[in-house]
Amino acid sequence: MLTIAVTGATGAQGGATARALLVAGHRVRALTRTPAAPAAEALRGLGADVRYADFDDRTSLDAALAGADSLFAVTTPFGTDTATEVRQGRTLLDAAAAARVGHIVFTSAAHADRGTGIPHYDSKAEIERHLRATGVPWTVIAPAAFMDNFASGWTLEGLRENTFAWPMPADRALTLIPAEDIGAFAALVLRRRSDFTGRRIDIASDELTAAQIAAALSAATGRPVTHREVPLSYVRTHSHDLAAMFSYFTSTGLDVDVTGLRRAHPEVGWHTFADWAAAQDWPALLTPNPKEPALS
């Protein structure tokens, strides 16, 4: 039985990974800045050892990682910036190396190693380079676009008006993955260290065009959802980073070998987009929240 530290444990990827590891019978240290948060309490109820850790507090990281066999590392630029993400990522990896953690699994982004010019992909590529320099056995898993994001933000706002508002043409395909599958794959990698050490793997569960996504959302919600392409100029007014990402998705694409992954690792239980959409509580999601700010 391994003792595995999981950062971002109250978030989507970290939470999914922690739950998958707990189901597999491992000891999980759920690292979070908010150990009293409901998500942290839920993990504690499942058997996780919830501990305080802050990427900007090296002492807290040293204490949280002491004695851990492995680390699941997730970083994010959102809410901070890419420079902060890189700095925090380096601090986390250095703390793991100092703690003599035996294996680090870092979750990056599909294609982040290809010089995309997308700020939050390039920051992850920089953290990947630092990971390789630590001398700690490592694996990089690199998820495609998150299915979970289709139930929030401007996409959800559009669905309330029976529109799938998306910054890509109707016929352009995109690879997708839900957080649950990221967690299942990460747990597999952590359990089978010898099979995955030194590998970088782009991961996705499905691939659909924008038109096919709209059709799947229509079937899941019971609404006549149609695709409407959102201009990149509109996206750019909210985020140059996201505009760069969608420009890359449209011009280059986010190819991932979905068929090969499903064949090689059936134990992950990969979900199609239709599977994911059917599992969402659309009546609740599509009811407007009066506290939710409208996008202008």
TILUMBA-791051 format. One record per residue (C-alpha): residue number from 0; residue in one letter; y, x, z. Coordinates in steps of 0.5 Angstrom, whole numbers, plus 500, padded with zeros to 3 digits. Example, Ala and Ser with C-alpha at 12.3 -4.5 7.8 and 13.67 -1.06 7.14 Angstrom:
BEGIN
nuvo seq: 0 type: A north: 491 east: 525 up: 516 .
nuvo seq: 1 type: S north: 498 east: 527 up: 514 .
// end
This chain:
BEGIN
nuvo seq: 0 type: M north: 500 east: 500 up: 500 .
nuvo seq: 1 type: L north: 507 east: 503 up: 498 .
nuvo seq: 2 type: T north: 513 east: 502 up: 501 .
nuvo seq: 3 type: I north: 518 east: 501 up: 496 .
nuvo seq: 4 type: A north: 526 east: 501 up: 497 .
nuvo seq: 5 type: V north: 529 east: 496 up: 492 .
nuvo seq: 6 type: T north: 537 east: 496 up: 491 .
nuvo seq: 7 type: G north: 541 east: 490 up: 489 .
nuvo seq: 8 type: A north: 535 east: 486 up: 493 .
nuvo seq: 9 type: T north: 540 east: 480 up: 493 .
nuvo seq: 10 type: G north: 541 east: 480 up: 486 .
nuvo seq: 11 type: A north: 537 east: 477 up: 480 .
nuvo seq: 12 type: Q north: 533 east: 484 up: 478 .
nuvo seq: 13 type: G north: 533 east: 486 up: 485 .
nuvo seq: 14 type: G north: 531 east: 480 up: 488 .
nuvo seq: 15 type: A north: 525 east: 478 up: 482 .
nuvo seq: 16 type: T north: 522 east: 485 up: 483 .
nuvo seq: 17 type: A north: 522 east: 485 up: 491 .
nuvo seq: 18 type: R north: 519 east: 478 up: 490 .
nuvo seq: 19 type: A north: 514 east: 481 up: 485 .
nuvo seq: 20 type: L north: 512 east: 487 up: 490 .
nuvo seq: 21 type: L north: 511 east: 482 up: 496 .
nuvo seq: 22 type: V north: 506 east: 478 up: 492 .
nuvo seq: 23 type: A north: 502 east: 484 up: 490 .
nuvo seq: 24 type: G north: 502 east: 486 up: 498 .
nuvo seq: 25 type: H north: 507 east: 492 up: 498 .
nuvo seq: 26 type: R north: 512 east: 494 up: 503 .
nuvo seq: 27 type: V north: 519 east: 492 up: 501 .
nuvo seq: 28 type: R north: 525 east: 495 up: 503 .
nuvo seq: 29 type: A north: 530 east: 490 up: 501 .
nuvo seq: 30 type: L north: 537 east: 494 up: 501 .
nuvo seq: 31 type: T north: 543 east: 490 up: 501 .
nuvo seq: 32 type: R north: 551 east: 490 up: 503 .
nuvo seq: 33 type: T north: 550 east: 483 up: 506 .
nuvo seq: 34 type: P north: 543 east: 483 up: 510 .
nuvo seq: 35 type: A north: 546 east: 476 up: 513 .
nuvo seq: 36 type: A north: 546 east: 473 up: 506 .
nuvo seq: 37 type: P north: 542 east: 467 up: 504 .
nuvo seq: 38 type: A north: 538 east: 471 up: 499 .
nuvo seq: 39 type: A north: 537 east: 476 up: 504 .
nuvo seq: 40 type: E north: 534 east: 471 up: 509 .
nuvo seq: 41 type: A north: 530 east: 468 up: 504 .
nuvo seq: 42 type: L north: 527 east: 475 up: 502 .
nuvo seq: 43 type: R north: 526 east: 477 up: 510 .
nuvo seq: 44 type: G north: 522 east: 470 up: 510 .
nuvo seq: 45 type: L north: 517 east: 473 up: 505 .
nuvo seq: 46 type: G north: 516 east: 479 up: 509 .
nuvo seq: 47 type: A north: 521 east: 484 up: 506 .
nuvo seq: 48 type: D north: 525 east: 489 up: 511 .
nuvo seq: 49 type: V north: 532 east: 488 up: 510 .
nuvo seq: 50 type: R north: 536 east: 493 up: 511 .
nuvo seq: 51 type: Y north: 544 east: 495 up: 510 .
nuvo seq: 52 type: A north: 546 east: 500 up: 504 .
nuvo seq: 53 type: D north: 552 east: 501 up: 501 .
nuvo seq: 54 type: F north: 553 east: 505 up: 494 .
nuvo seq: 55 type: D north: 559 east: 508 up: 497 .
nuvo seq: 56 type: D north: 556 east: 510 up: 504 .
nuvo seq: 57 type: R north: 552 east: 515 up: 503 .
nuvo seq: 58 type: T north: 550 east: 515 up: 510 .
nuvo seq: 59 type: S north: 547 east: 508 up: 510 .
nuvo seq: 60 type: L north: 543 east: 510 up: 503 .
nuvo seq: 61 type: D north: 540 east: 516 up: 507 .
nuvo seq: 62 type: A north: 538 east: 512 up: 513 .
nuvo seq: 63 type: A north: 535 east: 506 up: 508 .
nuvo seq: 64 type: L north: 531 east: 511 up: 504 .
nuvo seq: 65 type: A north: 528 east: 515 up: 509 .
nuvo seq: 66 type: G north: 520 east: 515 up: 508 .
nuvo seq: 67 type: A north: 520 east: 510 up: 502 .
nuvo seq: 68 type: D north: 515 east: 512 up: 497 .
nuvo seq: 69 type: S north: 519 east: 509 up: 491 .
nuvo seq: 70 type: L north: 526 east: 506 up: 489 .
nuvo seq: 71 type: F north: 528 east: 501 up: 484 .
nuvo seq: 72 type: A north: 535 east: 502 up: 482 .
nuvo seq: 73 type: V north: 540 east: 497 up: 479 .
nuvo seq: 74 type: T north: 547 east: 499 up: 478 .
nuvo seq: 75 type: T north: 552 east: 494 up: 475 .
nuvo seq: 76 type: P north: 559 east: 495 up: 472 .
nuvo seq: 77 type: F north: 561 east: 488 up: 473 .
nuvo seq: 78 type: G north: 566 east: 487 up: 479 .
nuvo seq: 79 type: T north: 568 east: 494 up: 479 .
nuvo seq: 80 type: D north: 568 east: 499 up: 473 .
nuvo seq: 81 type: T north: 564 east: 503 up: 469 .
nuvo seq: 82 type: A north: 566 east: 510 up: 472 .
nuvo seq: 83 type: T north: 565 east: 507 up: 479 .
nuvo seq: 84 type: E north: 558 east: 505 up: 477 .
nuvo seq: 85 type: V north: 556 east: 512 up: 474 .
nuvo seq: 86 type: R north: 559 east: 515 up: 481 .
nuvo seq: 87 type: Q north: 555 east: 510 up: 485 .
nuvo seq: 88 type: G north: 549 east: 511 up: 481 .
nuvo seq: 89 type: R north: 549 east: 518 up: 482 .
nuvo seq: 90 type: T north: 550 east: 518 up: 489 .
nuvo seq: 91 type: L north: 544 east: 513 up: 490 .
nuvo seq: 92 type: L north: 540 east: 518 up: 486 .
nuvo seq: 93 type: D north: 542 east: 524 up: 490 .
nuvo seq: 94 type: A north: 540 east: 520 up: 496 .
nuvo seq: 95 type: A north: 533 east: 518 up: 493 .
nuvo seq: 96 type: A north: 532 east: 526 up: 491 .
nuvo seq: 97 type: A north: 534 east: 528 up: 498 .
nuvo seq: 98 type: A north: 530 east: 523 up: 501 .
nuvo seq: 99 type: R north: 524 east: 526 up: 497 .
nuvo seq: 100 type: V north: 522 east: 519 up: 494 .
nuvo seq: 101 type: G north: 516 east: 520 up: 490 .
nuvo seq: 102 type: H north: 518 east: 515 up: 484 .
nuvo seq: 103 type: I north: 525 east: 512 up: 482 .
nuvo seq: 104 type: V north: 525 east: 506 up: 477 .
nuvo seq: 105 type: F north: 532 east: 505 up: 474 .
nuvo seq: 106 type: T north: 533 east: 499 up: 470 .
nuvo seq: 107 type: S north: 538 east: 500 up: 465 .
nuvo seq: 108 type: A north: 539 east: 496 up: 458 .
nuvo seq: 109 type: A north: 536 east: 496 up: 452 .
nuvo seq: 110 type: H north: 539 east: 501 up: 447 .
nuvo seq: 111 type: A north: 543 east: 504 up: 452 .
nuvo seq: 112 type: D north: 540 east: 511 up: 450 .
nuvo seq: 113 type: R north: 543 east: 510 up: 442 .
nuvo seq: 114 type: G north: 550 east: 511 up: 443 .
nuvo seq: 115 type: T north: 552 east: 504 up: 442 .
nuvo seq: 116 type: G north: 559 east: 505 up: 444 .
nuvo seq: 117 type: I north: 559 east: 499 up: 449 .
nuvo seq: 118 type: P north: 562 east: 501 up: 456 .
nuvo seq: 119 type: H north: 557 east: 498 up: 460 .
nuvo seq: 120 type: Y north: 551 east: 501 up: 456 .
nuvo seq: 121 type: D north: 554 east: 508 up: 456 .
nuvo seq: 122 type: S north: 555 east: 508 up: 463 .
nuvo seq: 123 type: K north: 548 east: 507 up: 464 .
nuvo seq: 124 type: A north: 546 east: 512 up: 459 .
nuvo seq: 125 type: E north: 550 east: 517 up: 463 .
nuvo seq: 126 type: I north: 546 east: 515 up: 470 .
nuvo seq: 127 type: E north: 539 east: 516 up: 466 .
nuvo seq: 128 type: R north: 541 east: 523 up: 464 .
nuvo seq: 129 type: H north: 543 east: 524 up: 472 .
nuvo seq: 130 type: L north: 536 east: 521 up: 473 .
nuvo seq: 131 type: R north: 532 east: 526 up: 469 .
nuvo seq: 132 type: A north: 536 east: 532 up: 472 .
nuvo seq: 133 type: T north: 534 east: 530 up: 479 .
nuvo seq: 134 type: G north: 527 east: 533 up: 479 .
nuvo seq: 135 type: V north: 524 east: 526 up: 482 .
nuvo seq: 136 type: P north: 519 east: 523 up: 478 .
nuvo seq: 137 type: W north: 522 east: 517 up: 474 .
nuvo seq: 138 type: T north: 521 east: 511 up: 469 .
nuvo seq: 139 type: V north: 527 east: 508 up: 466 .
nuvo seq: 140 type: I north: 526 east: 500 up: 464 .
nuvo seq: 141 type: A north: 531 east: 497 up: 459 .
nuvo seq: 142 type: P north: 532 east: 490 up: 459 .
nuvo seq: 143 type: A north: 534 east: 486 up: 453 .
nuvo seq: 144 type: A north: 539 east: 480 up: 454 .
nuvo seq: 145 type: F north: 538 east: 476 up: 460 .
nuvo seq: 146 type: M north: 536 east: 469 up: 459 .
nuvo seq: 147 type: D north: 539 east: 467 up: 466 .
nuvo seq: 148 type: N north: 546 east: 468 up: 463 .
nuvo seq: 149 type: F north: 545 east: 462 up: 458 .
nuvo seq: 150 type: A north: 545 east: 458 up: 465 .
nuvo seq: 151 type: S north: 552 east: 460 up: 467 .
nuvo seq: 152 type: G north: 559 east: 462 up: 464 .
nuvo seq: 153 type: W north: 562 east: 459 up: 457 .
nuvo seq: 154 type: T north: 555 east: 458 up: 455 .
nuvo seq: 155 type: L north: 554 east: 453 up: 460 .
nuvo seq: 156 type: E north: 561 east: 450 up: 459 .
nuvo seq: 157 type: G north: 559 east: 449 up: 452 .
nuvo seq: 158 type: L north: 553 east: 446 up: 454 .
nuvo seq: 159 type: R north: 556 east: 440 up: 458 .
nuvo seq: 160 type: E north: 559 east: 438 up: 451 .
nuvo seq: 161 type: N north: 553 east: 439 up: 447 .
nuvo seq: 162 type: T north: 555 east: 446 up: 444 .
nuvo seq: 163 type: F north: 551 east: 452 up: 444 .
nuvo seq: 164 type: A north: 558 east: 457 up: 444 .
nuvo seq: 165 type: W north: 555 east: 464 up: 442 .
nuvo seq: 166 type: P north: 559 east: 470 up: 439 .
nuvo seq: 167 type: M north: 554 east: 471 up: 434 .
nuvo seq: 168 type: P north: 552 east: 468 up: 427 .
nuvo seq: 169 type: A north: 547 east: 462 up: 427 .
nuvo seq: 170 type: D north: 542 east: 466 up: 423 .
nuvo seq: 171 type: R north: 542 east: 473 up: 427 .
nuvo seq: 172 type: A north: 536 east: 474 up: 432 .
nuvo seq: 173 type: L north: 537 east: 477 up: 439 .
nuvo seq: 174 type: T north: 532 east: 479 up: 444 .
nuvo seq: 175 type: L north: 532 east: 476 up: 451 .
nuvo seq: 176 type: I north: 528 east: 477 up: 457 .
nuvo seq: 177 type: P north: 529 east: 473 up: 464 .
nuvo seq: 178 type: A north: 530 east: 476 up: 471 .
nuvo seq: 179 type: E north: 523 east: 474 up: 473 .
nuvo seq: 180 type: D north: 520 east: 478 up: 467 .
nuvo seq: 181 type: I north: 524 east: 484 up: 469 .
nuvo seq: 182 type: G north: 521 east: 484 up: 476 .
nuvo seq: 183 type: A north: 514 east: 483 up: 474 .
nuvo seq: 184 type: F north: 515 east: 489 up: 469 .
nuvo seq: 185 type: A north: 518 east: 493 up: 474 .
nuvo seq: 186 type: A north: 513 east: 492 up: 480 .
nuvo seq: 187 type: L north: 508 east: 493 up: 475 .
nuvo seq: 188 type: V north: 511 east: 500 up: 473 .
nuvo seq: 189 type: L north: 512 east: 502 up: 481 .
nuvo seq: 190 type: R north: 505 east: 500 up: 482 .
nuvo seq: 191 type: R north: 502 east: 504 up: 476 .
nuvo seq: 192 type: R north: 506 east: 510 up: 477 .
nuvo seq: 193 type: S north: 502 east: 515 up: 474 .
nuvo seq: 194 type: D north: 502 east: 511 up: 467 .
nuvo seq: 195 type: F north: 509 east: 510 up: 467 .
nuvo seq: 196 type: T north: 512 east: 517 up: 469 .
nuvo seq: 197 type: G north: 517 east: 520 up: 464 .
nuvo seq: 198 type: R north: 517 east: 514 up: 460 .
nuvo seq: 199 type: R north: 523 east: 510 up: 458 .
nuvo seq: 200 type: I north: 521 east: 503 up: 455 .
nuvo seq: 201 type: D north: 526 east: 497 up: 452 .
nuvo seq: 202 type: I north: 523 east: 491 up: 455 .
nuvo seq: 203 type: A north: 524 east: 484 up: 452 .
nuvo seq: 204 type: S north: 520 east: 477 up: 452 .
nuvo seq: 205 type: D north: 522 east: 473 up: 446 .
nuvo seq: 206 type: E north: 527 east: 474 up: 440 .
nuvo seq: 207 type: L north: 530 east: 468 up: 437 .
nuvo seq: 208 type: T north: 536 east: 467 up: 432 .
nuvo seq: 209 type: A north: 542 east: 463 up: 435 .
nuvo seq: 210 type: A north: 540 east: 457 up: 432 .
nuvo seq: 211 type: Q north: 533 east: 457 up: 435 .
nuvo seq: 212 type: I north: 536 east: 458 up: 442 .
nuvo seq: 213 type: A north: 541 east: 452 up: 440 .
nuvo seq: 214 type: A north: 534 east: 448 up: 438 .
nuvo seq: 215 type: A north: 531 east: 450 up: 445 .
nuvo seq: 216 type: L north: 536 east: 448 up: 449 .
nuvo seq: 217 type: S north: 537 east: 442 up: 446 .
nuvo seq: 218 type: A north: 529 east: 440 up: 447 .
nuvo seq: 219 type: A north: 530 east: 443 up: 454 .
nuvo seq: 220 type: T north: 536 east: 439 up: 456 .
nuvo seq: 221 type: G north: 535 east: 433 up: 452 .
nuvo seq: 222 type: R north: 542 east: 433 up: 449 .
nuvo seq: 223 type: P north: 543 east: 434 up: 441 .
nuvo seq: 224 type: V north: 546 east: 441 up: 442 .
nuvo seq: 225 type: T north: 549 east: 445 up: 436 .
nuvo seq: 226 type: H north: 551 east: 452 up: 435 .
nuvo seq: 227 type: R north: 558 east: 454 up: 435 .
nuvo seq: 228 type: E north: 560 east: 461 up: 433 .
nuvo seq: 229 type: V north: 565 east: 464 up: 438 .
nuvo seq: 230 type: P north: 570 east: 469 up: 435 .
nuvo seq: 231 type: L north: 570 east: 476 up: 438 .
nuvo seq: 232 type: S north: 577 east: 475 up: 438 .
nuvo seq: 233 type: Y north: 576 east: 470 up: 444 .
nuvo seq: 234 type: V north: 571 east: 474 up: 447 .
nuvo seq: 235 type: R north: 576 east: 480 up: 447 .
nuvo seq: 236 type: T north: 581 east: 476 up: 451 .
nuvo seq: 237 type: H north: 576 east: 476 up: 457 .
nuvo seq: 238 type: S north: 573 east: 483 up: 456 .
nuvo seq: 239 type: H north: 573 east: 488 up: 451 .
nuvo seq: 240 type: D north: 566 east: 491 up: 454 .
nuvo seq: 241 type: L north: 563 east: 484 up: 452 .
nuvo seq: 242 type: A north: 566 east: 484 up: 445 .
nuvo seq: 243 type: A north: 563 east: 491 up: 444 .
nuvo seq: 244 type: M north: 557 east: 488 up: 446 .
nuvo seq: 245 type: F north: 556 east: 482 up: 442 .
nuvo seq: 246 type: S north: 559 east: 486 up: 436 .
nuvo seq: 247 type: Y north: 553 east: 491 up: 437 .
nuvo seq: 248 type: F north: 548 east: 485 up: 437 .
nuvo seq: 249 type: T north: 551 east: 482 up: 431 .
nuvo seq: 250 type: S north: 552 east: 489 up: 427 .
nuvo seq: 251 type: T north: 546 east: 493 up: 429 .
nuvo seq: 252 type: G north: 542 east: 488 up: 433 .
nuvo seq: 253 type: L north: 538 east: 489 up: 439 .
nuvo seq: 254 type: D north: 531 east: 490 up: 437 .
nuvo seq: 255 type: V north: 525 east: 491 up: 442 .
nuvo seq: 256 type: D north: 518 east: 491 up: 440 .
nuvo seq: 257 type: V north: 516 east: 484 up: 444 .
nuvo seq: 258 type: T north: 509 east: 483 up: 440 .
nuvo seq: 259 type: G north: 507 east: 490 up: 443 .
nuvo seq: 260 type: L north: 509 east: 489 up: 450 .
nuvo seq: 261 type: R north: 506 east: 483 up: 450 .
nuvo seq: 262 type: R north: 499 east: 486 up: 447 .
nuvo seq: 263 type: A north: 500 east: 492 up: 452 .
nuvo seq: 264 type: H north: 502 east: 489 up: 458 .
nuvo seq: 265 type: P north: 499 east: 481 up: 459 .
nuvo seq: 266 type: E north: 499 east: 482 up: 466 .
nuvo seq: 267 type: V north: 507 east: 481 up: 466 .
nuvo seq: 268 type: G north: 506 east: 474 up: 464 .
nuvo seq: 269 type: W north: 512 east: 474 up: 459 .
nuvo seq: 270 type: H north: 516 east: 468 up: 458 .
nuvo seq: 271 type: T north: 518 east: 465 up: 452 .
nuvo seq: 272 type: F north: 526 east: 462 up: 452 .
nuvo seq: 273 type: A north: 523 east: 455 up: 451 .
nuvo seq: 274 type: D north: 519 east: 457 up: 458 .
nuvo seq: 275 type: W north: 525 east: 459 up: 461 .
nuvo seq: 276 type: A north: 529 east: 453 up: 459 .
nuvo seq: 277 type: A north: 524 east: 448 up: 461 .
nuvo seq: 278 type: A north: 524 east: 451 up: 468 .
nuvo seq: 279 type: Q north: 532 east: 450 up: 469 .
nuvo seq: 280 type: D north: 535 east: 444 up: 473 .
nuvo seq: 281 type: W north: 539 east: 442 up: 467 .
nuvo seq: 282 type: P north: 541 east: 436 up: 470 .
nuvo seq: 283 type: A north: 544 east: 440 up: 476 .
nuvo seq: 284 type: L north: 547 east: 445 up: 472 .
nuvo seq: 285 type: L north: 550 east: 441 up: 467 .
nuvo seq: 286 type: T north: 554 east: 437 up: 472 .
nuvo seq: 287 type: P north: 561 east: 440 up: 473 .
nuvo seq: 288 type: N north: 563 east: 443 up: 479 .
nuvo seq: 289 type: P north: 570 east: 441 up: 481 .
nuvo seq: 290 type: K north: 571 east: 448 up: 484 .
nuvo seq: 291 type: E north: 569 east: 452 up: 478 .
nuvo seq: 292 type: P north: 575 east: 455 up: 474 .
nuvo seq: 293 type: A north: 575 east: 452 up: 467 .
nuvo seq: 294 type: L north: 575 east: 458 up: 461 .
nuvo seq: 295 type: S north: 582 east: 458 up: 457 .
// end
